[in-house]
Amino acid sequence: MLTKKQFAGMQDHSILGPHCPRDQVKKFCEEAVQYGFAAVYVNPCDVAYAKSIVGDRVAVGTVIGFPQGASTTRNKIAEALDALDNGANELDVVINISRLKDGDTEYVRNELTDFTKAVKAKNPKALVKVIIECYYLTRDEKITACKIVADSGCDYVKQSSGTTPNSSFNLGDIKLFNAVVGDRIKIKSSGWILGLEDVIGTIEFGASRVGNSIAPLWLEQFDDNVWYEGIKKL
């Protein structure tokens, strides 16, 4: 049985986008501590501010090359190292979608390997999560991307930046990820996940982290749902 505390500990409470007022960033940070979330995710410019609020009580995460993944490798690495200097513990980097779609797997592989090496050299405990942006990929491209990510030395593969249309979330992607990467790396589900049942579904299919902005609402609903203790109880 998945407990409420375990569920909360899988949440990456995220406030990302073009307009994130400081009062809302503060609110998300305080909620992350209050509910015992795994991390609070903020834009790079807010990392130091978030760290000043949460300290070491929860992890501070941020995004790199976000959301298009089209920055150069050098820029992504510089952005990552700056985020670590500001107190980030976790980094979600967007794959170079264009190069993957071009079939230039060597570029993608080299970028992710170099990126992960640079991050781990600075902070071996920092987590690297790679967003492959499933919305733009074919099934074969998803499989290729997952294999490259698993070979890069990173910690997680993640399905979406959350900036694509609603169809960016697909429960089947998590099942596919699990089939490809197995226990080599971990899986983070993300995108427009609106229902508690879908969130639990991603965990059952192998996700150990969930990127979202509405985890407090899910926790309120969690007590009202007995199905997670066993479907026969419904």
C-alpha positions in Angstrom: 0.0 0.0 0.0 1.2 3.5 -0.9 0.9 5.7 2.2 0.2 9.4 2.1 3.6 10.2 3.5 5.3 8.1 0.8 3.2 9.7 -1.9 4.2 13.2 -0.7 7.8 12.2 -0.7 7.6 11.5 -4.4 6.5 15.0 -5.4 8.6 17.7 -7.1 6.4 20.7 -6.4 7.1 23.0 -9.4 6.6 26.7 -10.0 8.0 27.3 -13.5 7.1 29.5 -16.4 7.4 33.1 -17.6 5.7 34.7 -14.6 6.5 33.4 -11.2 6.0 36.2 -8.5 8.2 36.0 -5.5 5.2 35.6 -3.2 4.1 32.5 -5.1 7.7 31.1 -5.1 7.7 31.5 -1.3 4.3 29.8 -1.1 5.5 26.8 -3.0 8.7 26.5 -0.9 6.6 26.6 2.3 4.2 24.0 0.9 7.1 21.7 0.0 8.4 21.8 3.6 4.9 21.6 5.1 3.9 18.5 3.1 7.2 16.8 3.1 7.7 16.9 -0.7 10.9 15.6 -2.2 11.8 19.0 -3.8 10.6 22.4 -4.8 11.4 23.3 -8.4 11.9 26.9 -9.4 13.3 28.9 -12.3 17.1 29.4 -12.2 16.7 33.0 -11.1 14.9 31.9 -8.0 17.2 29.1 -6.9 19.1 31.1 -4.3 15.8 32.6 -2.9 14.2 29.2 -2.6 17.3 27.8 -0.9 17.2 30.6 1.6 13.6 29.5 2.5 13.8 25.7 2.6 17.5 25.3 3.6 18.2 21.6 3.8 14.6 20.5 4.7 13.8 19.7 1.1 15.8 19.7 -2.1 15.8 22.7 -4.5 15.5 21.8 -8.1 15.6 23.9 -11.3 15.5 23.5 -15.1 18.3 23.7 -17.6 18.0 24.6 -21.3 14.3 25.0 -20.6 11.9 24.4 -22.3 13.2 23.8 -25.8 16.5 22.1 -25.1 18.1 24.2 -27.9 20.9 25.8 -25.9 24.4 24.8 -26.7 26.1 22.2 -24.6 28.4 24.8 -23.1 25.5 27.0 -22.1 23.7 24.1 -20.5 26.7 23.2 -18.5 27.3 26.8 -17.4 23.7 27.2 -16.4 23.9 24.0 -14.4 27.1 24.9 -12.6 25.6 28.3 -11.7 22.5 26.7 -10.4 24.6 24.4 -8.2 26.5 27.4 -6.9 23.1 29.0 -5.9 22.1 26.0 -3.9 20.3 23.6 -6.3 20.4 19.9 -5.5 18.5 18.7 -8.6 18.7 19.7 -12.3 16.1 18.8 -15.0 17.8 19.3 -18.4 15.9 19.3 -21.7 17.3 17.0 -24.4 18.2 18.6 -27.7 15.0 17.7 -29.4 16.0 19.0 -32.8 19.2 17.0 -32.9 17.3 13.8 -31.8 14.7 14.4 -34.5 17.6 14.8 -37.0 18.8 11.4 -36.1 22.1 12.9 -34.7 22.2 10.5 -31.7 26.0 11.1 -31.3 25.4 14.8 -30.6 22.6 14.0 -28.0 24.7 11.3 -26.4 27.8 13.5 -26.1 25.9 16.4 -24.7 24.2 14.4 -22.0 27.3 12.6 -21.1 29.4 15.8 -20.9 26.6 17.6 -19.0 26.3 14.8 -16.4 30.0 14.5 -15.9 30.3 18.3 -15.3 27.5 18.3 -12.8 28.8 15.2 -10.9 32.3 16.6 -10.8 31.0 19.7 -9.0 28.5 17.9 -6.8 28.5 14.1 -6.9 25.2 14.1 -4.9 23.3 16.3 -7.3 20.6 14.6 -9.3 20.4 14.9 -13.0 17.0 14.4 -14.7 16.7 14.4 -18.4 13.5 15.6 -20.1 13.0 13.9 -23.5 9.8 15.8 -24.3 7.6 12.8 -25.5 5.0 15.1 -27.2 7.4 15.6 -30.1 8.7 12.1 -30.4 7.7 8.9 -32.2 7.7 5.7 -30.2 11.1 4.7 -31.7 12.5 8.1 -30.9 11.3 7.7 -27.3 13.1 4.3 -27.0 16.3 5.7 -28.6 16.2 8.7 -26.2 15.7 6.5 -23.1 18.6 4.3 -24.1 20.9 7.4 -24.5 19.8 8.9 -21.2 20.4 5.6 -19.4 23.9 5.5 -20.9 24.8 9.1 -19.9 25.3 8.6 -16.2 22.3 10.7 -15.2 19.8 9.7 -12.5 16.3 10.0 -14.1 14.5 10.1 -17.4 11.5 12.4 -17.5 8.7 12.6 -20.1 7.8 16.3 -20.4 8.7 19.9 -19.6 5.0 20.6 -19.0 5.0 23.4 -21.5 3.6 21.4 -24.5 -0.2 20.8 -25.0 -2.3 18.7 -22.6 -1.4 15.5 -24.6 2.1 15.8 -23.3 1.0 13.4 -20.6 0.6 9.8 -21.5 0.5 7.1 -18.9 1.8 4.6 -21.5 5.1 6.6 -21.8 6.0 5.7 -18.2 5.3 2.0 -18.9 7.5 2.3 -22.0 10.3 4.0 -20.1 10.3 1.3 -17.5 10.5 -1.4 -20.2 13.5 0.3 -21.8 15.6 1.5 -18.8 14.5 -1.1 -16.2 16.4 -0.4 -13.0 19.4 1.3 -14.7 18.0 4.8 -13.9 14.8 6.1 -12.3 11.7 7.6 -13.9 10.0 11.0 -13.4 6.5 11.5 -14.7 5.4 15.0 -15.6 3.2 17.0 -17.9 -0.5 17.8 -17.6 -1.4 15.2 -15.0 -4.7 16.3 -13.6 -6.1 13.4 -11.7 -4.9 11.5 -8.6 -5.6 8.2 -10.3 -3.3 9.0 -13.2 -0.6 10.1 -10.7 -0.9 6.8 -8.8 -0.9 5.0 -12.2 2.5 6.5 -13.1 3.9 5.3 -9.8 2.5 1.8 -10.4 4.1 1.8 -13.8 7.5 2.7 -12.4 7.8 6.4 -11.7 9.5 7.4 -8.4 9.1 11.1 -8.8 6.2 13.3 -10.1 6.7 16.8 -11.4 3.6 19.0 -10.8 2.2 22.2 -9.4 -0.9 20.8 -7.6 0.4 18.2 -5.2 -1.4 19.8 -2.2 -4.7 19.2 -4.0 -3.8 15.6 -4.6 -3.0 15.1 -0.9 -6.4 16.5 0.0 -8.0 14.0 -2.3 -5.7 11.2 -1.1 -7.6 10.7 2.2 -10.9 10.4 0.3 -9.7 7.7 -2.0 -9.6 4.2 -0.5 -8.9 2.5 -3.9 -5.2 2.7 -3.4 -5.5 0.2 -0.6 -7.0 -2.3 -3.0 -9.3 -2.0 -5.9 -11.6 -4.6 -4.4 -12.6 -2.1 -1.7 -14.3 0.2 -4.1 
